Amino acid sequence: MSDHFTADDLMFKPGLMKGERILITGGGTGLGKVMAEACLMLGATVYIIGRRGGVLDATAKELMDAHGGKVVGKACDIRVPEAIHDMLDEVWADGGALTGLVNNAAGNFISRTQDLSPRGFDAIANIVFRGSFFMTLDCGKRWIAEGKSASVISILTTWVWNGSPFTVPSAMSKAGLNAMTQSLAVEWADKGIRFNAIAPGPFPTEGMSARLNPDQESGGGGGYRDMSSNPMGRVGDMRELANLAVYLLHPLSTYVNGQTIAIDGGAFQATGGNFSGLRSWSDDQWKAASEAIRATNDKDRAARTV
């Protein structure tokens, strides 16, 4: 597949998302960028949110050069409720209410829980748990005040059903969003606001591979060399995730509400889909993984200051 989607990669008719206004947190890279591209191709106006303004601007230009349409990048730290509010004021002023929100921004890394610091825990929980809730709440207040319908998707993992050793902050935070999805699906359904979630298996991205598989060599599997335990024997195809997200965002899927849908090739049923296999790692392996993750984090921090 090329660097960008073509019409043959999406199962939906052209123009399906015309008139839709979609905001995707963490939309400048990885899975967020993939979903942004799919929505754009189908006619939506797309806002991509993240902390690195330069990355967002580059992604917006790249996608519009490839497909036309409108993608707007907005730098925003979703850990700060006031920053969210100010950013959403700008989005609403740029064309009215959003019709869809994708809570995609995340962070994760493998670690023995006894090695975690409060700062390490907060690095995940403040984005995934608190940030996604603040974003949802601010959008929700606006939709309710204006009497607008909307669809909210949160990108979770199958760990929300069984936990995951060695990624405890993520497992806790994602489980919280799963509870939010089910709770608000009921509380706000009569207001025309519905909630669903997607629980992806391995869809290789650079950030995921570097922090969740730091001992793996990056290659065709993006750091996932051995997929023999997956019933389908492979990682996910980005087109598959994009098509599912579009379906859940579109108004014609309105009766789908309060659901968390796994897209992992059956891995959860076969293996539990988590990191329990790392119980066999030695102290030396954990030390090497920690050093590799630290190097990746240092590189990302340097990029944010440029």
HUCOR-V732535 format. One record per backbone hydrogen bond with DSSP energy under -1.0 kcal/mol. CO is the residue of the C=O (numbers start at 1). NH is the residue of the N-H. Records with the same first field share a line. If there is no record, write none. Layout:
# HUCOR-V732535
CO: NH / NH
This chain:
# HUCOR-V732535
6: 9
13: 16
15: 18
17: 20
20: 45
21: 99 / 100
22: 47
23: 102
24: 49
29: 33
30: 34
31: 35
32: 36
33: 37
34: 38
35: 39
36: 40
37: 41
38: 42
39: 44
40: 43
42: 17
45: 22
46: 72
47: 24
48: 74
49: 26 / 27
50: 76
52: 56
53: 57
54: 58
55: 59
56: 60
57: 61
58: 62
59: 63
60: 64
61: 65
62: 66
63: 67
64: 68
70: 46
72: 48
74: 50
77: 80
80: 84
81: 85
82: 86
83: 87
84: 88
85: 89
86: 90
87: 91
88: 92
89: 93
92: 95 / 96
99: 151
100: 23
101: 153
102: 25 / 104
103: 155
112: 115
113: 116
117: 121
118: 122
119: 123
121: 124 / 125
122: 126
124: 128
125: 129 / 130
126: 131
129: 133
130: 134
131: 135
132: 136
133: 137
134: 138
135: 139
136: 140
137: 141
138: 142
139: 143
140: 144
141: 145
142: 146
143: 147 / 148
150: 194
151: 101
152: 196
153: 103
154: 198
157: 160
158: 161
159: 163
164: 167
166: 111
167: 171
168: 172
169: 173
170: 174
171: 175
172: 176
173: 177
174: 178
175: 179
176: 180
177: 181
178: 182
179: 183
180: 184
181: 185
183: 187
184: 188
188: 191 / 193
189: 192
192: 150
194: 152
195: 258
196: 154
197: 261
198: 156
199: 263
202: 236
205: 209
206: 210
207: 211
208: 212
209: 213
211: 110
213: 216
219: 222
221: 224
227: 230
230: 233
237: 240 / 241
238: 242
239: 243
240: 244
241: 245
242: 246
243: 247
244: 248
245: 249
246: 250
250: 253
251: 254
253: 256
259: 197
261: 199
263: 201
264: 267
266: 270
267: 271
268: 272
275: 278
276: 279
277: 280
278: 281
282: 286
283: 287
284: 288
285: 289
286: 290
287: 291
288: 292
289: 293
290: 294
291: 295
292: 296
293: 297
294: 298
295: 299
296: 300
297: 301
298: 302
299: 303
300: 304
